[in-house]
């Protein structure tokens, strides 16, 4: 049976969201100070409702029959205990991080927002909670984004969708609310322009493949294996950047309810110490720094 004609189908992709290109074909990027590797660490602060009601279940959501107290309290541990361990380890390694925060935590754990603000760290929009995926009607999605940004207190320019799930309207709705970057698409290793009808966004790749939750809980690899994988990725990208004389971006996604567990902290410490030891070759940055630098190169 012949397929119906689809005018957008062509080599590389079938949409106009961004200009498709291979990494090796692009002009080399130079980071500030001539550093070969840009390093961005993000910590996701999340609230998982005890009885999720959304039709679309996001990674990490409750899956057992209600009430799933064992898994609910495990995730809550991250906001009560694990986050303070992550902050301590980041401070010990003298590494900065951004924080993607579910807006409901402003009501449930205002101390977390106060700590982020006190540190001067960049706050990233992360929807209302981990039961509010980008799904449903245009008006409901717009209201969800607006409500989340209002509770987080303004000054937010980057967004990370729960589960990295988007609708066809999400990029326009984010740009409409003044968001200039998102971290949902993982199809590259450098920032790139993402077109919307409201103006361009920057897509900032935040890999799933080295994310603590994905590797340890989804892939069921050990904590030691996760640390090895992160260090391998870091070393490879640093060597590649040196060899190509072109900047590369290393991004790392962390979750306090995963690597803030006591039996995993030593593996987190090993990862952060390894990154910190290469400080001379790294430009440690936040999403807003990446956007500002990419804009300066345009």
C-alpha positions as CSV (number, residue, x, y, z in Angstrom):
1,X,0.0,0.0,0.0
2,X,1.4,3.4,-1.0
3,X,2.0,5.9,1.8
4,X,0.1,9.2,1.6
5,X,2.2,12.2,0.5
6,X,3.8,14.2,3.3
7,X,5.4,17.4,2.0
8,X,7.6,17.8,5.1
9,X,9.4,14.5,4.7
10,X,13.0,14.9,3.6
11,X,16.6,14.0,4.6
12,X,17.4,14.5,8.3
13,X,14.0,15.3,9.7
14,X,10.4,16.2,8.9
15,X,9.8,19.6,10.6
16,X,11.1,23.2,10.7
17,X,11.9,23.4,14.3
18,X,15.7,23.7,13.8
19,X,18.3,23.6,11.1
20,X,19.5,20.0,10.9
21,X,23.3,19.5,10.8
22,X,26.0,17.0,11.9
23,X,28.3,18.1,14.7
24,X,31.5,17.7,12.6
25,X,30.1,20.0,9.9
26,X,29.5,23.0,12.1
27,X,31.9,25.9,12.7
28,X,33.9,25.3,15.9
29,X,32.6,26.9,19.1
30,X,35.1,28.5,21.5
31,X,34.1,28.9,25.1
32,X,35.2,31.8,27.4
33,X,38.8,31.7,28.4
34,X,39.6,29.3,25.6
35,X,38.4,26.4,27.8
36,X,37.7,23.2,25.7
37,X,34.8,21.9,27.8
38,X,31.7,23.7,29.1
39,X,30.3,22.0,32.1
40,X,26.7,22.3,33.3
41,X,25.3,20.4,36.3
42,X,21.6,20.5,37.0
43,X,19.8,19.2,40.1
44,X,16.0,18.4,39.7
45,X,13.9,19.2,42.8
46,X,10.6,17.2,42.3
47,X,7.4,16.4,44.1
48,X,5.6,13.2,43.1
49,X,2.0,13.1,44.3
50,X,1.0,10.1,46.3
51,X,-2.0,9.3,44.0
52,X,-1.1,10.5,40.5
53,X,-4.1,11.2,38.4
54,X,-2.7,12.2,35.0
55,X,-3.3,9.8,32.2
56,X,0.3,10.2,31.1
57,X,2.6,8.7,33.8
58,X,6.0,10.4,34.0
59,X,9.3,8.6,34.9
60,X,9.5,8.0,38.6
61,X,5.7,8.3,39.2
62,X,3.9,6.0,41.6
63,X,3.1,2.7,39.9
64,X,1.9,0.5,42.8
65,X,-1.8,0.5,43.9
66,X,-2.7,3.5,46.0
67,X,-1.5,4.4,48.5
68,X,2.1,3.7,47.4
69,X,3.7,5.0,50.5
70,X,7.0,3.2,50.1
71,X,7.8,4.9,46.8
72,X,6.2,8.2,47.8
73,X,8.4,8.5,50.9
74,X,11.5,7.5,49.0
75,X,11.0,10.5,46.6
76,X,10.1,12.8,49.5
77,X,13.4,11.8,51.2
78,X,15.2,13.7,48.4
79,X,13.6,17.0,49.5
80,X,14.0,16.4,53.2
81,X,17.5,14.8,53.3
82,X,19.1,14.0,49.9
83,X,19.2,17.6,48.6
84,X,21.3,18.8,51.6
85,X,23.8,16.0,50.9
86,X,24.0,17.0,47.2
87,X,24.5,20.6,48.2
88,X,27.2,19.7,50.6
89,X,29.0,17.6,47.9
90,X,28.8,20.4,45.3
91,X,30.2,22.8,47.9
92,X,33.0,20.5,48.8
93,X,33.9,20.1,45.1
94,X,33.4,23.9,44.6
95,X,31.1,23.2,41.6
96,X,28.1,25.3,40.7
97,X,24.7,23.9,39.7
98,X,21.3,25.0,38.4
99,X,18.1,23.8,40.0
100,X,15.0,22.7,38.1
101,X,12.2,22.9,40.6
102,X,8.5,21.8,40.6
103,X,6.6,24.9,41.6
104,X,4.4,23.0,44.2
105,X,7.6,22.7,46.3
106,X,7.4,26.4,46.9
107,X,4.3,25.6,49.0
108,X,5.5,22.3,50.4
109,X,9.2,23.1,51.1
110,X,9.8,26.8,50.9
111,X,13.2,26.3,52.5
112,X,14.4,24.8,49.2
113,X,13.6,27.9,47.2
114,X,15.1,30.1,49.8
115,X,18.3,28.1,49.7
116,X,18.6,28.3,45.9
117,X,17.9,32.1,46.0
118,X,20.5,32.6,48.8
119,X,23.1,30.7,46.7
120,X,22.4,32.9,43.7
121,X,22.0,29.7,41.6
122,X,19.9,29.7,38.5
123,X,16.4,28.4,39.0
124,X,14.8,26.5,36.1
125,X,11.0,26.0,35.6
126,X,10.0,22.3,36.0
127,X,6.2,22.5,35.8
128,X,3.9,22.2,38.9
129,X,4.8,18.7,40.0
130,X,5.6,15.3,38.5
131,X,2.0,14.6,37.8
132,X,1.5,17.6,35.5
133,X,2.9,16.5,32.1
134,X,2.6,18.7,29.1
135,X,-0.5,17.1,27.7
136,X,-4.1,18.0,27.1
137,X,-5.6,21.2,25.7
138,X,-3.7,24.3,24.7
139,X,-5.4,26.5,27.3
140,X,-4.7,24.0,30.1
141,X,-1.0,23.8,29.2
142,X,-0.7,27.5,29.0
143,X,-2.3,27.9,32.5
144,X,0.0,25.2,33.9
145,X,3.1,27.0,32.6
146,X,1.9,30.4,33.9
147,X,0.9,29.1,37.3
148,X,4.3,27.3,37.7
149,X,6.3,30.4,36.8
150,X,4.2,32.7,39.0
151,X,4.9,30.5,42.1
152,X,8.6,30.2,41.3
153,X,8.8,34.0,41.6
154,X,10.0,35.3,38.2
155,X,13.4,35.7,36.6
156,X,13.2,32.3,35.0
157,X,14.5,31.9,31.5
158,X,15.0,28.1,31.1
159,X,12.5,25.3,31.3
160,X,12.8,21.5,31.8
161,X,9.5,19.7,31.1
162,X,8.7,16.7,33.4
163,X,9.8,13.6,31.6
164,X,11.0,15.9,28.8
165,X,7.5,15.5,27.4
166,X,6.2,18.2,25.0
167,X,3.1,18.8,23.0
168,X,3.2,20.4,19.6
169,X,2.4,23.7,21.3
170,X,4.9,23.6,24.2
171,X,7.7,25.5,22.5
172,X,5.4,28.4,21.5
173,X,3.8,28.5,25.0
174,X,7.3,28.6,26.7
175,X,8.5,31.4,24.4
176,X,5.2,33.3,25.0
177,X,6.0,33.3,28.7
178,X,9.5,34.7,28.2
179,X,11.4,31.4,28.3
180,X,14.5,31.6,26.1
181,X,15.9,28.0,26.6
182,X,14.6,24.5,27.2
183,X,16.4,21.3,28.0
184,X,13.9,18.7,26.7
185,X,15.6,17.5,23.4
186,X,18.6,15.3,23.8
187,X,19.6,14.9,20.1
188,X,22.8,16.9,20.3
189,X,25.7,17.7,22.5
190,X,25.8,21.5,21.8
191,X,23.2,24.2,22.2
192,X,21.2,25.0,19.1
193,X,18.4,27.3,18.0
194,X,14.9,25.9,18.2
195,X,12.3,27.8,16.1
196,X,8.8,28.8,17.4
197,X,6.1,31.1,16.1
198,X,6.9,33.3,19.1
199,X,10.6,33.6,18.3
200,X,13.6,31.3,18.8
201,X,14.4,29.2,21.9
202,X,17.8,27.7,22.6
203,X,17.8,24.0,23.2
204,X,20.3,23.0,25.9
205,X,21.0,19.2,25.7
206,X,20.8,17.5,29.1
207,X,21.5,13.9,28.4
208,X,19.3,11.1,29.7
209,X,22.0,8.5,29.1
210,X,24.2,9.6,32.1
211,X,21.3,10.8,34.3
212,X,21.5,9.2,37.8
213,X,17.8,8.2,37.8
214,X,17.8,6.7,34.4
215,X,21.1,4.7,34.8
216,X,20.5,3.4,38.3
217,X,16.7,3.0,38.5
218,X,15.7,2.4,34.8
219,X,18.7,0.6,33.5
220,X,19.3,-1.1,36.9
221,X,23.1,-0.4,36.8
222,X,25.0,-0.1,40.0
223,X,26.0,3.2,41.5
224,X,29.6,2.4,40.8
225,X,28.7,1.7,37.2
226,X,26.8,5.0,36.9
227,X,29.9,6.9,38.2
228,X,32.1,5.1,35.7
229,X,29.8,6.0,32.8
230,X,29.7,9.7,33.8
231,X,33.5,9.9,34.1
232,X,33.9,8.1,30.8
233,X,31.6,10.6,29.1
234,X,33.4,13.5,30.7
235,X,36.8,12.3,29.7
236,X,35.8,11.4,26.2
237,X,34.2,14.8,25.5
238,X,37.2,16.6,27.0
239,X,39.6,14.7,24.8
240,X,37.3,15.2,21.8
241,X,37.2,19.0,22.4
242,X,41.0,19.1,22.6
243,X,41.5,17.1,19.5
244,X,39.0,19.0,17.4
245,X,40.1,22.4,18.8
246,X,36.4,23.1,19.3
247,X,34.3,23.5,22.4
248,X,32.1,20.7,23.7
249,X,29.3,20.7,26.3
250,X,29.2,18.2,29.2
251,X,25.8,18.2,31.0
252,X,24.9,16.2,34.1
253,X,21.4,15.6,35.5
254,X,21.1,14.7,39.2
255,X,18.2,13.9,41.5
256,X,18.4,14.2,45.3
257,X,16.1,11.2,45.8
258,X,18.5,9.1,43.8
259,X,22.1,10.1,44.5
260,X,21.3,11.8,47.8
261,X,20.8,8.3,49.3
262,X,23.5,7.5,51.9
263,X,24.8,4.4,50.0
264,X,25.3,6.4,46.8
265,X,26.9,9.6,48.1
266,X,30.5,8.3,47.8
267,X,29.9,7.6,44.1
268,X,28.5,11.1,43.6
269,X,31.5,12.4,45.4
270,X,33.8,10.5,43.1
271,X,32.1,12.0,40.0
272,X,32.2,15.6,41.3
273,X,35.8,15.3,42.4
274,X,36.9,14.0,39.0
275,X,35.2,16.9,37.3
276,X,36.6,19.4,39.7
277,X,40.1,18.1,39.1
278,X,39.9,19.1,35.5
279,X,38.9,22.7,36.5
280,X,41.7,24.2,34.3
281,X,40.0,22.9,31.2
282,X,36.4,23.6,32.1
283,X,34.1,26.5,31.8
284,X,31.5,26.0,34.6
285,X,28.3,27.5,33.4
286,X,24.5,27.9,34.0
287,X,21.9,27.8,31.2
288,X,21.7,31.6,31.1
289,X,25.5,31.7,30.6
290,X,25.2,29.2,27.7
291,X,22.5,31.3,26.1
292,X,24.3,34.5,26.5
293,X,27.5,33.0,25.0
294,X,25.7,31.4,22.1
295,X,23.9,34.7,21.3
296,X,27.3,36.4,21.3
297,X,28.5,34.0,18.6
298,X,25.5,34.5,16.4
